[in-house]
């Protein structure tokens, strides 16, 4: 019984690994993007006030913020795919459908 519980907890922790791994990477890249748009920094270092760099910073931080706003979806699909033993793609797609349908069905009740 103890081994079965330990095996289940290890499988769940392995499934959590990928969604959790995304968070620090996205956070670091958002911070780098914000550095290129920081008004005080651009005032201090005027050579950074180049449209290409500020545009790159805006695109980098803006696109990665969508990862943080859709964190529930990332965890839903990531954990489901991590826990599936067979047919991981079907499990991930089913989790996506469930995530999209659930809020609509709850608000209608």
N, CA, C and O atoms as a GROMACS GRO file, in nm:
protein
  436
    1UNK      N    1   0.082  -0.120   0.000
    1UNK     CA    2   0.000   0.000   0.000
    1UNK      C    3   0.087   0.126   0.000
    1UNK      O    4   0.060   0.222  -0.072
    2UNK      N    5   0.191   0.123   0.083
    2UNK     CA    6   0.281   0.238   0.094
    2UNK      C    7   0.354   0.262  -0.038
    2UNK      O    8   0.373   0.376  -0.081
    3UNK      N    9   0.396   0.153  -0.102
    3UNK     CA   10   0.467   0.166  -0.231
    3UNK      C   11   0.374   0.219  -0.340
    3UNK      O   12   0.418   0.296  -0.426
    4UNK      N   13   0.249   0.179  -0.336
    4UNK     CA   14   0.152   0.226  -0.434
    4UNK      C   15   0.128   0.377  -0.419
    4UNK      O   16   0.120   0.449  -0.518
    5UNK      N   17   0.118   0.422  -0.296
    5UNK     CA   18   0.099   0.565  -0.270
    5UNK      C   19   0.222   0.644  -0.311
    5UNK      O   20   0.210   0.752  -0.370
    6UNK      N   21   0.339   0.592  -0.281
    6UNK     CA   22   0.463   0.659  -0.320
    6UNK      C   23   0.477   0.666  -0.472
    6UNK      O   24   0.522   0.767  -0.526
    7UNK      N   25   0.439   0.559  -0.540
    7UNK     CA   26   0.444   0.558  -0.686
    7UNK      C   27   0.349   0.661  -0.745
    7UNK      O   28   0.384   0.730  -0.841
    8UNK      N   29   0.230   0.672  -0.688
    8UNK     CA   30   0.133   0.771  -0.737
    8UNK      C   31   0.184   0.913  -0.714
    8UNK      O   32   0.170   0.999  -0.801
    9UNK      N   33   0.244   0.939  -0.598
    9UNK     CA   34   0.297   1.073  -0.570
    9UNK      C   35   0.415   1.106  -0.661
    9UNK      O   36   0.431   1.221  -0.703
   10UNK      N   37   0.499   1.007  -0.690
   10UNK     CA   38   0.612   1.030  -0.780
   10UNK      C   39   0.564   1.059  -0.922
   10UNK      O   40   0.620   1.146  -0.989
   11UNK      N   41   0.463   0.988  -0.968
   11UNK     CA   42   0.408   1.015  -1.102
   11UNK      C   43   0.351   1.156  -1.109
   11UNK      O   44   0.369   1.225  -1.209
   12UNK      N   45   0.280   1.198  -1.003
   12UNK     CA   46   0.221   1.332  -1.002
   12UNK      C   47   0.331   1.439  -0.999
   12UNK      O   48   0.319   1.540  -1.067
   13UNK      N   49   0.435   1.417  -0.922
   13UNK     CA   50   0.542   1.517  -0.916
   13UNK      C   51   0.617   1.525  -1.049
   13UNK      O   52   0.661   1.634  -1.087
   14UNK      N   53   0.633   1.415  -1.119
   14UNK     CA   54   0.694   1.419  -1.252
   14UNK      C   55   0.604   1.491  -1.351
   14UNK      O   56   0.653   1.560  -1.440
   15UNK      N   57   0.472   1.475  -1.336
   15UNK     CA   58   0.378   1.543  -1.426
   15UNK      C   59   0.379   1.694  -1.400
   15UNK      O   60   0.355   1.772  -1.493
   16UNK      N   61   0.405   1.737  -1.278
   16UNK     CA   62   0.409   1.879  -1.245
   16UNK      C   63   0.538   1.946  -1.293
   16UNK      O   64   0.545   2.068  -1.300
   17UNK      N   65   0.638   1.868  -1.326
   17UNK     CA   66   0.770   1.922  -1.358
   17UNK      C   67   0.767   2.016  -1.478
   17UNK      O   68   0.824   2.125  -1.470
   18UNK      N   69   0.705   1.979  -1.587
   18UNK     CA   70   0.707   2.060  -1.709
   18UNK      C   71   0.631   2.191  -1.692
   18UNK      O   72   0.686   2.296  -1.727
   19UNK      N   73   0.507   2.191  -1.639
   19UNK     CA   74   0.440   2.321  -1.622
   19UNK      C   75   0.514   2.414  -1.526
   19UNK      O   76   0.518   2.535  -1.547
   20UNK      N   77   0.572   2.359  -1.421
   20UNK     CA   78   0.644   2.442  -1.325
   20UNK      C   79   0.774   2.493  -1.386
   20UNK      O   80   0.819   2.603  -1.352
   21UNK      N   81   0.835   2.417  -1.474
   21UNK     CA   82   0.960   2.458  -1.538
   21UNK      C   83   0.940   2.580  -1.627
   21UNK      O   84   1.033   2.658  -1.646
   22UNK      N   85   0.821   2.596  -1.682
   22UNK     CA   86   0.792   2.709  -1.771
   22UNK      C   87   0.794   2.842  -1.695
   22UNK      O   88   0.833   2.945  -1.751
   23UNK      N   89   0.751   2.841  -1.569
   23UNK     CA   90   0.734   2.965  -1.494
   23UNK      C   91   0.861   3.049  -1.478
   23UNK      O   92   0.857   3.168  -1.510
   24UNK      N   93   0.973   2.994  -1.430
   24UNK     CA   94   1.091   3.080  -1.416
   24UNK      C   95   1.147   3.127  -1.550
   24UNK      O   96   1.199   3.238  -1.560
   25UNK      N   97   1.137   3.044  -1.652
   25UNK     CA   98   1.186   3.085  -1.783
   25UNK      C   99   1.104   3.203  -1.835
   25UNK      O  100   1.160   3.301  -1.884
   26UNK      N  101   0.972   3.194  -1.823
   26UNK     CA  102   0.886   3.303  -1.868
   26UNK      C  103   0.911   3.428  -1.785
   26UNK      O  104   0.914   3.539  -1.839
   27UNK      N  105   0.928   3.413  -1.654
   27UNK     CA  106   0.953   3.528  -1.568
   27UNK      C  107   1.082   3.600  -1.602
   27UNK      O  108   1.086   3.723  -1.604
   28UNK      N  109   1.188   3.525  -1.628
   28UNK     CA  110   1.317   3.586  -1.663
   28UNK      C  111   1.307   3.658  -1.796
   28UNK      O  112   1.358   3.770  -1.810
   29UNK      N  113   1.243   3.598  -1.893
   29UNK     CA  114   1.230   3.662  -2.024
   29UNK      C  115   1.140   3.786  -2.020
   29UNK      O  116   1.165   3.882  -2.092
   30UNK      N  117   1.036   3.784  -1.936
   30UNK     CA  118   0.953   3.903  -1.919
   30UNK      C  119   1.035   4.016  -1.856
   30UNK      O  120   1.024   4.131  -1.897
   31UNK      N  121   1.118   3.981  -1.758
   31UNK     CA  122   1.204   4.082  -1.694
   31UNK      C  123   1.304   4.141  -1.794
   31UNK      O  124   1.328   4.262  -1.793
   32UNK      N  125   1.360   4.058  -1.878
   32UNK     CA  126   1.453   4.108  -1.980
   32UNK      C  127   1.380   4.199  -2.077
   32UNK      O  128   1.434   4.303  -2.117
   33UNK      N  129   1.260   4.163  -2.117
   33UNK     CA  130   1.181   4.248  -2.204
   33UNK      C  131   1.147   4.381  -2.140
   33UNK      O  132   1.146   4.484  -2.208
   34UNK      N  133   1.119   4.380  -2.010
   34UNK     CA  134   1.087   4.504  -1.940
   34UNK      C  135   1.209   4.594  -1.923
   34UNK      O  136   1.196   4.716  -1.912
   35UNK      N  137   1.327   4.535  -1.920
   35UNK     CA  138   1.450   4.616  -1.909
   35UNK      C  139   1.464   4.707  -2.030
   35UNK      O  140   1.506   4.822  -2.016
   36UNK      N  141   1.430   4.657  -2.147
   36UNK     CA  142   1.444   4.738  -2.269
   36UNK      C  143   1.338   4.848  -2.280
   36UNK      O  144   1.348   4.935  -2.366
   37UNK      N  145   1.236   4.845  -2.194
   37UNK     CA  146   1.131   4.946  -2.197
   37UNK      C  147   1.129   5.034  -2.072
   37UNK      O  148   1.042   5.119  -2.059
   38UNK      N  149   1.222   5.014  -1.982
   38UNK     CA  150   1.226   5.090  -1.858
   38UNK      C  151   1.269   5.234  -1.886
   38UNK      O  152   1.378   5.257  -1.938
   39UNK      N  153   1.183   5.330  -1.852
   39UNK     CA  154   1.210   5.471  -1.883
   39UNK      C  155   1.334   5.523  -1.810
   39UNK      O  156   1.414   5.595  -1.869
   40UNK      N  157   1.350   5.486  -1.684
   40UNK     CA  158   1.468   5.533  -1.608
   40UNK      C  159   1.596   5.477  -1.665
   40UNK      O  160   1.697   5.547  -1.673
   41UNK      N  161   1.593   5.351  -1.706
   41UNK     CA  162   1.713   5.289  -1.763
   41UNK      C  163   1.747   5.352  -1.897
   41UNK      O  164   1.864   5.376  -1.927
   42UNK      N  165   1.646   5.378  -1.979
   42UNK     CA  166   1.670   5.441  -2.108
   42UNK      C  167   1.719   5.584  -2.091
   42UNK      O  168   1.793   5.636  -2.175
   43UNK      N  169   1.677   5.648  -1.983
   43UNK     CA  170   1.724   5.784  -1.953
   43UNK      C  171   1.870   5.781  -1.910
   43UNK      O  172   1.948   5.870  -1.945
   44UNK      N  173   1.906   5.679  -1.833
   44UNK     CA  174   2.044   5.666  -1.785
   44UNK      C  175   2.139   5.622  -1.895
   44UNK      O  176   2.250   5.674  -1.907
   45UNK      N  177   2.095   5.528  -1.974
   45UNK     CA  178   2.177   5.476  -2.084
   45UNK      C  179   2.108   5.507  -2.217
   45UNK      O  180   2.032   5.424  -2.267
   46UNK      N  181   2.133   5.623  -2.274
   46UNK     CA  182   2.060   5.662  -2.395
   46UNK      C  183   2.090   5.574  -2.517
   46UNK      O  184   2.011   5.573  -2.612
   47UNK      N  185   2.202   5.503  -2.517
   47UNK     CA  186   2.233   5.418  -2.633
   47UNK      C  187   2.139   5.298  -2.642
   47UNK      O  188   2.133   5.232  -2.746
   48UNK      N  189   2.063   5.270  -2.534
   48UNK     CA  190   1.964   5.162  -2.539
   48UNK      C  191   1.830   5.208  -2.598
   48UNK      O  192   1.743   5.126  -2.626
   49UNK      N  193   1.816   5.340  -2.616
   49UNK     CA  194   1.689   5.393  -2.667
   49UNK      C  195   1.686   5.384  -2.820
   49UNK      O  196   1.681   5.485  -2.891
   50UNK      N  197   1.689   5.261  -2.868
   50UNK     CA  198   1.685   5.232  -3.011
   50UNK      C  199   1.550   5.164  -3.039
   50UNK      O  200   1.510   5.074  -2.965
   51UNK      N  201   1.480   5.205  -3.144
   51UNK     CA  202   1.347   5.146  -3.170
   51UNK      C  203   1.349   4.994  -3.183
   51UNK      O  204   1.252   4.928  -3.147
   52UNK      N  205   1.456   4.939  -3.234
   52UNK     CA  206   1.462   4.793  -3.249
   52UNK      C  207   1.465   4.726  -3.111
   52UNK      O  208   1.396   4.626  -3.090
   53UNK      N  209   1.544   4.780  -3.019
   53UNK     CA  210   1.553   4.721  -2.885
   53UNK      C  211   1.424   4.740  -2.806
   53UNK      O  212   1.377   4.647  -2.740
   54UNK      N  213   1.366   4.858  -2.813
   54UNK     CA  214   1.240   4.880  -2.739
   54UNK      C  215   1.127   4.797  -2.800
   54UNK      O  216   1.041   4.747  -2.727
   55UNK      N  217   1.126   4.782  -2.931
   55UNK     CA  218   1.026   4.697  -2.996
   55UNK      C  219   1.044   4.551  -2.958
   55UNK      O  220   0.946   4.480  -2.933
   56UNK      N  221   1.170   4.506  -2.954
   56UNK     CA  222   1.200   4.370  -2.912
   56UNK      C  223   1.155   4.346  -2.769
   56UNK      O  224   1.098   4.242  -2.737
   57UNK      N  225   1.182   4.444  -2.682
   57UNK     CA  226   1.140   4.431  -2.542
   57UNK      C  227   0.990   4.426  -2.528
   57UNK      O  228   0.938   4.350  -2.446
   58UNK      N  229   0.920   4.507  -2.605
   58UNK     CA  230   0.772   4.506  -2.600
   58UNK      C  231   0.716   4.373  -2.648
   58UNK      O  232   0.624   4.319  -2.586
   59UNK      N  233   0.770   4.322  -2.755
   59UNK     CA  234   0.723   4.194  -2.808
   59UNK      C  235   0.754   4.081  -2.711
   59UNK      O  236   0.670   3.994  -2.688
   60UNK      N  237   0.875   4.081  -2.655
   60UNK     CA  238   0.916   3.975  -2.564
   60UNK      C  239   0.830   3.972  -2.439
   60UNK      O  240   0.777   3.867  -2.403
   61UNK      N  241   0.815   4.085  -2.373
   61UNK     CA  242   0.737   4.087  -2.249
   61UNK      C  243   0.588   4.069  -2.277
   61UNK      O  244   0.520   4.001  -2.201
   62UNK      N  245   0.538   4.128  -2.384
   62UNK     CA  246   0.396   4.116  -2.416
   62UNK      C  247   0.355   3.975  -2.454
   62UNK      O  248   0.247   3.929  -2.415
   63UNK      N  249   0.438   3.907  -2.527
   63UNK     CA  250   0.403   3.772  -2.569
   63UNK      C  251   0.414   3.671  -2.455
   63UNK      O  252   0.339   3.573  -2.451
   64UNK      N  253   0.506   3.693  -2.364
   64UNK     CA  254   0.522   3.598  -2.255
   64UNK      C  255   0.425   3.623  -2.141
   64UNK      O  256   0.403   3.534  -2.058
   65UNK      N  257   0.366   3.740  -2.135
   65UNK     CA  258   0.262   3.763  -2.033
   65UNK      C  259   0.143   3.674  -2.061
   65UNK      O  260   0.072   3.635  -1.968
   66UNK      N  261   0.120   3.640  -2.187
   66UNK     CA  262   0.009   3.549  -2.220
   66UNK      C  263   0.030   3.411  -2.158
   66UNK      O  264  -0.067   3.341  -2.130
   67UNK      N  265   0.155   3.372  -2.137
   67UNK     CA  266   0.181   3.244  -2.069
   67UNK      C  267   0.132   3.252  -1.926
   67UNK      O  268   0.069   3.158  -1.876
   68UNK      N  269   0.159   3.363  -1.860
   68UNK     CA  270   0.116   3.376  -1.721
   68UNK      C  271  -0.035   3.392  -1.707
   68UNK      O  272  -0.093   3.347  -1.609
   69UNK      N  273  -0.098   3.455  -1.805
   69UNK     CA  274  -0.244   3.470  -1.796
   69UNK      C  275  -0.316   3.339  -1.826
   69UNK      O  276  -0.429   3.320  -1.782
   70UNK      N  277  -0.254   3.250  -1.899
   70UNK     CA  278  -0.313   3.119  -1.930
   70UNK      C  279  -0.248   3.007  -1.850
   70UNK      O  280  -0.235   2.895  -1.899
   71UNK      N  281  -0.209   3.038  -1.730
   71UNK     CA  282  -0.139   2.941  -1.647
   71UNK      C  283  -0.226   2.820  -1.612
   71UNK      O  284  -0.177   2.708  -1.606
   72UNK      N  285  -0.354   2.843  -1.590
   72UNK     CA  286  -0.444   2.732  -1.560
   72UNK      C  287  -0.451   2.632  -1.674
   72UNK      O  288  -0.453   2.511  -1.652
   73UNK      N  289  -0.456   2.683  -1.795
   73UNK     CA  290  -0.459   2.596  -1.913
   73UNK      C  291  -0.330   2.516  -1.926
   73UNK      O  292  -0.332   2.397  -1.957
   74UNK      N  293  -0.217   2.582  -1.901
   74UNK     CA  294  -0.087   2.513  -1.910
   74UNK      C  295  -0.079   2.401  -1.808
   74UNK      O  296  -0.033   2.291  -1.841
   75UNK      N  297  -0.123   2.426  -1.685
   75UNK     CA  298  -0.120   2.322  -1.584
   75UNK      C  299  -0.219   2.211  -1.614
   75UNK      O  300  -0.189   2.093  -1.593
   76UNK      N  301  -0.337   2.246  -1.664
   76UNK     CA  302  -0.439   2.146  -1.695
   76UNK      C  303  -0.388   2.046  -1.799
   76UNK      O  304  -0.395   1.925  -1.780
   77UNK      N  305  -0.337   2.098  -1.909
   77UNK     CA  306  -0.289   2.010  -2.016
   77UNK      C  307  -0.158   1.942  -1.976
   77UNK      O  308  -0.139   1.824  -2.005
   78UNK      N  309  -0.068   2.015  -1.912
   78UNK     CA  310   0.062   1.958  -1.875
   78UNK      C  311   0.051   1.843  -1.778
   78UNK      O  312   0.117   1.740  -1.795
   79UNK      N  313  -0.031   1.858  -1.676
   79UNK     CA  314  -0.046   1.751  -1.578
   79UNK      C  315  -0.117   1.632  -1.640
   79UNK      O  316  -0.081   1.517  -1.613
   80UNK      N  317  -0.216   1.656  -1.723
   80UNK     CA  318  -0.288   1.546  -1.787
   80UNK      C  319  -0.196   1.467  -1.879
   80UNK      O  320  -0.199   1.344  -1.878
   81UNK      N  321  -0.116   1.536  -1.958
   81UNK     CA  322  -0.023   1.466  -2.047
   81UNK      C  323   0.083   1.392  -1.966
   81UNK      O  324   0.124   1.282  -2.002
   82UNK      N  325   0.126   1.453  -1.856
   82UNK     CA  326   0.227   1.387  -1.772
   82UNK      C  327   0.175   1.264  -1.702
   82UNK      O  328   0.250   1.170  -1.679
   83UNK      N  329   0.048   1.263  -1.667
   83UNK     CA  330  -0.009   1.147  -1.597
   83UNK      C  331  -0.058   1.037  -1.690
   83UNK      O  332  -0.075   0.923  -1.647
   84UNK      N  333  -0.080   1.069  -1.816
   84UNK     CA  334  -0.130   0.968  -1.911
   84UNK      C  335  -0.022   0.865  -1.940
   84UNK      O  336   0.093   0.899  -1.965
   85UNK      N  337  -0.061   0.739  -1.935
   85UNK     CA  338   0.034   0.632  -1.966
   85UNK      C  339   0.037   0.602  -2.115
   85UNK      O  340   0.144   0.575  -2.171
   86UNK      N  341  -0.079   0.607  -2.178
   86UNK     CA  342  -0.090   0.581  -2.321
   86UNK      C  343  -0.168   0.696  -2.383
   86UNK      O  344  -0.242   0.767  -2.314
   87UNK      N  345  -0.153   0.715  -2.510
   87UNK     CA  346  -0.227   0.814  -2.587
   87UNK      C  347  -0.228   0.951  -2.520
   87UNK      O  348  -0.333   1.005  -2.486
   88UNK      N  349  -0.108   1.005  -2.502
   88UNK     CA  350  -0.091   1.133  -2.436
   88UNK      C  351  -0.157   1.248  -2.512
   88UNK      O  352  -0.208   1.343  -2.452
   89UNK      N  353  -0.156   1.240  -2.644
   89UNK     CA  354  -0.217   1.347  -2.724
   89UNK      C  355  -0.368   1.353  -2.702
   89UNK      O  356  -0.426   1.461  -2.692
   90UNK      N  357  -0.431   1.238  -2.696
   90UNK     CA  358  -0.576   1.234  -2.672
   90UNK      C  359  -0.607   1.286  -2.533
   90UNK      O  360  -0.705   1.358  -2.513
   91UNK      N  361  -0.524   1.250  -2.435
   91UNK     CA  362  -0.546   1.298  -2.298
   91UNK      C  363  -0.530   1.450  -2.291
   91UNK      O  364  -0.609   1.517  -2.224
   92UNK      N  365  -0.430   1.503  -2.359
   92UNK     CA  366  -0.409   1.648  -2.360
   92UNK      C  367  -0.523   1.722  -2.428
   92UNK      O  368  -0.567   1.826  -2.380
   93UNK      N  369  -0.570   1.668  -2.540
   93UNK     CA  370  -0.681   1.732  -2.611
   93UNK      C  371  -0.810   1.726  -2.529
   93UNK      O  372  -0.886   1.823  -2.528
   94UNK      N  373  -0.834   1.616  -2.462
   94UNK     CA  374  -0.952   1.604  -2.376
   94UNK      C  375  -0.944   1.702  -2.259
   94UNK      O  376  -1.045   1.761  -2.222
   95UNK      N  377  -0.826   1.718  -2.202
   95UNK     CA  378  -0.809   1.815  -2.094
   95UNK      C  379  -0.834   1.957  -2.144
   95UNK      O  380  -0.896   2.037  -2.074
   96UNK      N  381  -0.787   1.987  -2.264
   96UNK     CA  382  -0.812   2.119  -2.322
   96UNK      C  383  -0.961   2.143  -2.341
   96UNK      O  384  -1.012   2.250  -2.307
   97UNK      N  385  -1.031   2.045  -2.395
   97UNK     CA  386  -1.175   2.059  -2.413
   97UNK      C  387  -1.247   2.077  -2.280
   97UNK      O  388  -1.337   2.160  -2.267
   98UNK      N  389  -1.208   1.998  -2.182
   98UNK     CA  390  -1.268   2.011  -2.050
   98UNK      C  391  -1.243   2.147  -1.988
   98UNK      O  392  -1.332   2.204  -1.924
   99UNK      N  393  -1.122   2.199  -2.006
   99UNK     CA  394  -1.087   2.331  -1.952
   99UNK      C  395  -1.170   2.440  -2.020
   99UNK      O  396  -1.212   2.536  -1.955
  100UNK      N  397  -1.193   2.427  -2.149
  100UNK     CA  398  -1.268   2.528  -2.222
  100UNK      C  399  -1.418   2.520  -2.196
  100UNK      O  400  -1.486   2.622  -2.195
  101UNK      N  401  -1.471   2.400  -2.175
  101UNK     CA  402  -1.614   2.381  -2.157
  101UNK      C  403  -1.657   2.408  -2.013
  101UNK      O  404  -1.767   2.460  -1.991
  102UNK      N  405  -1.575   2.375  -1.917
  102UNK     CA  406  -1.614   2.384  -1.776
  102UNK      C  407  -1.658   2.523  -1.732
  102UNK      O  408  -1.764   2.533  -1.669
  103UNK      N  409  -1.586   2.630  -1.760
  103UNK     CA  410  -1.633   2.762  -1.714
  103UNK      C  411  -1.768   2.802  -1.773
  103UNK      O  412  -1.849   2.865  -1.705
  104UNK      N  413  -1.792   2.766  -1.897
  104UNK     CA  414  -1.920   2.798  -1.960
  104UNK      C  415  -2.035   2.722  -1.895
  104UNK      O  416  -2.144   2.776  -1.877
  105UNK      N  417  -2.012   2.596  -1.862
  105UNK     CA  418  -2.120   2.515  -1.804
  105UNK      C  419  -2.147   2.556  -1.661
  105UNK      O  420  -2.261   2.547  -1.615
  106UNK      N  421  -2.047   2.602  -1.588
  106UNK     CA  422  -2.065   2.643  -1.450
  106UNK      C  423  -2.143   2.774  -1.442
  106UNK      O  424  -2.227   2.790  -1.352
  107UNK      N  425  -2.118   2.868  -1.534
  107UNK     CA  426  -2.187   2.995  -1.529
  107UNK      C  427  -2.334   2.982  -1.569
  107UNK      O  428  -2.415   3.067  -1.533
  108UNK      N  429  -2.369   2.879  -1.642
  108UNK     CA  430  -2.507   2.859  -1.686
  108UNK      C  431  -2.594   2.797  -1.577
  108UNK      O  432  -2.717   2.802  -1.585
  109UNK      N  433  -2.532   2.738  -1.478
  109UNK     CA  434  -2.609   2.668  -1.371
  109UNK      C  435  -2.669   2.768  -1.276
  109UNK      O  436  -2.737   2.729  -1.181
   0.00000   0.00000   0.00000
